[in-house]
Amino acid sequence: MNIAIADDHPDDRKMAEEQLRRYLTQAHPEIMKDLVLETYSSAEDLLASFSPGQYDLLLLDIYMEDMTGMEAAEAIRLRDERVPIMFLTSSKEHMLDGYRVFAAGYLLKPLIAHLNEFAKAMDHVFPEIMASQRTVLIPFNGKDVDVPVRNIMYVDINAQHKLSIHLPDMVADTILSYNQCQEMLTKDNRFIECHHRIILNMDYIWRMGQDDFILKDGSKVPISQRRKKEVKATYMHYMAHR
């Protein structure tokens, strides 16, 4: 798990790192051996090394010199729609601004005086982070491959009646049955069976058409006529609560 903290005050940066490590040691000790925690003294330094999918969580101080944490978050959202962003702040003044960048929460400074609030905020965001890291074992070419669930755009049945796994950079056929895949994926609220034998990851939807979903790569996935109302309602609910 990779986490970054950006704060231009060394003491605050150190405190955030210490409290985050303390929280994870107590609440999620299983990830400590793989934890990579990077700190930055400015938003500019963070953005200079940032790439989509690089981090599982960002903690940004709002009141930094030159580029603020909110400005950094807006720049990050143009490159990465998914990474959870939590703001470090000594004021609640900018909480409404956080809606523009889909902030996952706010951590009030000084952290040492708000440890209960810190833990509650982390309790809120980490279940989703842990779920986003889930993988499934899928047989490809005679061997089982660990595939991150978040990388699956959708699955369907191809012309050869095999299950196809559509990933951002490839389409892979597998001997896995549709029912087996359905059982694995539909437990995750990101996935919806939008058509007969098609399961779609709603995180990849760009917009909803009359009879299909248009994905961010421009491809289209049909919506079942029989279940159109239910499918659209599920998608709207997911978007409203994501």
C-alpha positions as CSV (number, residue, x, y, z in Angstrom):
1,M,0.0,0.0,0.0
2,N,1.4,3.4,-1.0
3,I,0.4,6.6,0.9
4,A,1.6,10.2,0.5
5,I,1.5,13.1,2.8
6,A,2.1,16.7,1.6
7,D,2.5,19.4,4.3
8,D,4.9,22.3,4.3
9,H,5.2,22.3,8.1
10,P,7.8,19.6,9.2
11,D,6.3,19.1,12.6
12,D,2.8,18.6,11.2
13,R,4.1,16.3,8.5
14,K,5.9,14.2,11.1
15,M,2.8,14.1,13.3
16,A,0.6,13.0,10.4
17,E,3.0,10.2,9.5
18,E,3.3,9.0,13.1
19,Q,-0.5,9.0,13.7
20,L,-1.1,7.2,10.4
21,R,1.4,4.5,11.2
22,R,0.0,4.2,14.7
23,Y,-3.5,3.8,13.3
24,L,-2.6,1.2,10.7
25,T,-0.5,-0.8,13.3
26,Q,-3.6,-1.1,15.4
27,A,-6.4,-1.3,12.9
28,H,-4.7,-3.0,9.9
29,P,-1.5,-4.6,11.0
30,E,-1.6,-7.0,8.0
31,I,-0.6,-4.2,5.6
32,M,2.3,-2.7,7.6
33,K,4.9,-5.0,6.0
34,D,3.9,-3.6,2.5
35,L,3.3,0.0,3.5
36,V,5.2,2.6,1.6
37,L,4.7,6.1,3.1
38,E,6.2,9.0,1.3
39,T,6.2,12.6,2.5
40,Y,6.5,15.9,0.6
41,S,7.2,19.4,1.8
42,S,5.1,21.1,-0.9
43,A,2.2,20.3,-3.3
44,E,4.6,21.0,-6.2
45,D,7.0,18.3,-5.1
46,L,4.1,15.8,-4.9
47,L,2.7,16.7,-8.3
48,A,6.2,16.4,-9.9
49,S,6.4,12.7,-9.0
50,F,2.7,11.9,-9.1
51,S,1.3,9.4,-11.6
52,P,-2.2,7.8,-11.8
53,G,-2.6,4.7,-9.7
54,Q,0.6,5.4,-7.8
55,Y,-1.0,6.0,-4.4
56,D,-3.8,4.4,-2.4
57,L,-4.4,7.5,-0.2
58,L,-3.3,11.1,-0.2
59,L,-3.2,13.4,2.8
60,L,-2.9,17.1,1.7
61,D,-2.5,20.1,3.9
62,I,-4.8,22.8,2.6
63,Y,-2.8,25.8,3.7
64,M,0.5,25.4,1.9
65,E,2.5,28.2,0.4
66,D,2.4,28.8,-3.4
67,M,0.2,25.9,-4.4
68,T,-2.5,25.0,-1.8
69,G,-3.6,21.5,-1.1
70,M,-7.0,22.2,-2.7
71,E,-5.3,23.4,-5.9
72,A,-3.1,20.3,-5.8
73,A,-6.2,18.1,-5.4
74,E,-7.8,19.7,-8.5
75,A,-4.7,19.0,-10.5
76,I,-4.6,15.4,-9.2
77,R,-8.3,14.8,-10.1
78,L,-7.5,15.7,-13.8
79,R,-5.1,12.8,-13.8
80,D,-6.5,10.3,-11.2
81,E,-10.3,10.1,-10.5
82,R,-10.0,7.3,-7.9
83,V,-7.3,8.0,-5.3
84,P,-8.9,9.0,-2.0
85,I,-7.8,12.5,-0.9
86,M,-8.0,13.6,2.7
87,F,-7.2,17.2,3.8
88,L,-5.2,18.3,6.8
89,T,-6.5,21.6,8.0
90,S,-6.8,23.9,11.0
91,S,-10.1,25.3,9.8
92,K,-13.4,23.9,8.5
93,E,-13.6,26.9,6.1
94,H,-12.9,24.9,3.0
95,M,-15.0,21.8,3.6
96,L,-17.6,22.8,0.9
97,D,-14.7,23.2,-1.6
98,G,-13.9,19.5,-1.0
99,Y,-17.0,18.4,-2.9
100,R,-15.3,19.6,-6.2
101,V,-12.5,17.1,-5.8
102,F,-14.6,14.4,-4.0
103,A,-12.7,14.7,-0.8
104,A,-12.7,11.5,1.4
105,G,-12.5,13.5,4.6
106,Y,-10.9,16.2,6.7
107,L,-8.3,15.8,9.5
108,L,-8.3,18.7,11.9
109,K,-5.0,20.1,13.2
110,P,-3.3,19.8,15.6
111,L,-3.8,16.1,15.1
112,I,-2.7,15.3,18.7
113,A,-5.8,17.2,19.9
114,H,-8.2,15.3,17.5
115,L,-7.0,11.7,17.7
116,N,-10.6,10.3,18.0
117,E,-11.7,12.2,14.9
118,F,-8.6,11.0,13.1
119,A,-9.4,7.4,13.8
120,K,-13.0,7.8,12.8
121,A,-12.0,9.4,9.5
122,M,-9.6,6.6,8.8
123,D,-12.2,4.0,9.8
124,H,-14.5,5.6,7.2
125,V,-12.0,5.6,4.3
126,F,-10.0,2.4,4.8
127,P,-12.7,-0.2,4.1
128,E,-13.0,1.2,0.6
129,I,-9.2,1.3,0.1
130,M,-8.9,-2.3,1.2
131,A,-11.7,-3.4,-1.1
132,S,-10.1,-1.6,-4.0
133,Q,-7.0,-3.7,-3.5
134,R,-8.9,-7.0,-3.7
135,T,-7.7,-9.4,-6.4
136,V,-9.3,-12.5,-7.9
137,L,-7.6,-15.6,-9.2
138,I,-8.5,-16.1,-12.9
139,P,-7.1,-19.0,-15.0
140,F,-5.3,-17.7,-18.1
141,N,-3.3,-19.9,-20.5
142,G,-3.0,-22.8,-18.0
143,K,-2.1,-20.9,-14.9
144,D,-3.9,-18.9,-12.3
145,V,-3.3,-15.1,-12.4
146,D,-4.0,-12.6,-9.6
147,V,-6.0,-9.9,-11.3
148,P,-6.9,-6.7,-9.3
149,V,-10.6,-6.4,-9.3
150,R,-10.4,-2.6,-9.9
151,N,-8.7,-3.3,-13.3
152,I,-11.7,-5.3,-14.6
153,M,-13.8,-3.0,-16.9
154,Y,-16.4,-5.6,-17.7
155,V,-16.8,-9.3,-18.5
156,D,-18.9,-10.9,-21.2
157,I,-19.2,-14.0,-23.4
158,N,-17.4,-13.9,-26.7
159,A,-18.4,-15.5,-30.1
160,Q,-16.5,-18.7,-29.1
161,H,-18.8,-18.9,-26.0
162,K,-15.8,-18.3,-23.6
163,L,-15.7,-15.8,-20.8
164,S,-13.8,-12.6,-21.8
165,I,-12.2,-10.4,-19.2
166,H,-11.9,-6.8,-20.5
167,L,-9.0,-4.9,-18.9
168,P,-7.8,-1.4,-19.8
169,D,-4.9,-2.7,-21.8
170,M,-6.1,-6.1,-23.0
171,V,-8.9,-8.6,-23.4
172,A,-8.2,-12.1,-22.0
173,D,-10.3,-15.2,-22.4
174,T,-10.6,-17.7,-19.6
175,I,-12.0,-21.1,-18.9
176,L,-13.7,-19.6,-15.8
177,S,-17.5,-20.0,-16.1
178,Y,-19.8,-17.0,-16.2
179,N,-21.5,-18.1,-13.0
180,Q,-18.2,-18.4,-11.2
181,C,-17.2,-14.9,-12.3
182,Q,-20.6,-13.6,-11.4
183,E,-20.3,-15.0,-7.9
184,M,-16.9,-13.3,-7.4
185,L,-17.7,-9.9,-8.9
186,T,-21.3,-9.1,-7.9
187,K,-20.4,-9.1,-4.2
188,D,-18.5,-5.9,-5.0
189,N,-20.8,-2.8,-5.3
190,R,-18.8,-1.5,-8.2
191,F,-20.1,-4.2,-10.4
192,I,-23.6,-4.5,-12.0
193,E,-25.1,-7.1,-14.3
194,C,-26.3,-4.6,-16.9
195,H,-27.3,-7.1,-19.5
196,H,-27.6,-10.9,-20.0
197,R,-24.2,-12.3,-19.3
198,I,-22.4,-8.9,-19.1
199,I,-21.0,-7.6,-15.8
200,L,-19.8,-4.0,-15.8
201,N,-17.5,-2.1,-13.4
202,M,-19.4,1.2,-12.9
203,D,-16.1,3.1,-12.2
204,Y,-15.4,2.9,-15.9
205,I,-18.6,4.5,-17.1
206,W,-18.3,7.9,-18.7
207,R,-22.0,8.5,-19.2
208,M,-25.3,6.6,-19.5
209,G,-27.1,6.5,-22.9
210,Q,-30.6,5.5,-23.7
211,D,-29.8,1.9,-24.4
212,D,-26.1,1.5,-23.3
213,F,-23.3,2.7,-21.1
214,I,-20.5,4.6,-22.8
215,L,-17.2,3.9,-21.1
216,K,-14.3,6.2,-20.7
217,D,-12.3,4.5,-23.5
218,G,-15.3,5.1,-25.9
219,S,-16.6,1.6,-26.0
220,K,-20.2,0.8,-25.4
221,V,-21.9,-1.8,-23.2
222,P,-25.6,-2.5,-23.7
223,I,-28.3,-2.1,-21.1
224,S,-30.9,-4.8,-20.8
225,Q,-34.3,-3.6,-22.0
226,R,-36.1,-5.8,-19.5
227,R,-34.0,-4.5,-16.5
228,K,-33.3,-1.0,-17.8
229,K,-35.1,0.8,-15.0
230,E,-33.4,-1.3,-12.3
231,V,-30.0,-1.0,-13.9
232,K,-30.2,2.8,-14.3
233,A,-31.4,3.2,-10.7
234,T,-28.5,1.1,-9.4
235,Y,-26.1,3.2,-11.4
236,M,-27.5,6.5,-10.2
237,H,-27.4,5.3,-6.6
238,Y,-23.8,4.2,-7.0
239,M,-22.8,7.5,-8.4
240,A,-24.6,9.5,-5.7
241,H,-22.8,7.5,-2.9
242,R,-19.4,6.9,-4.4
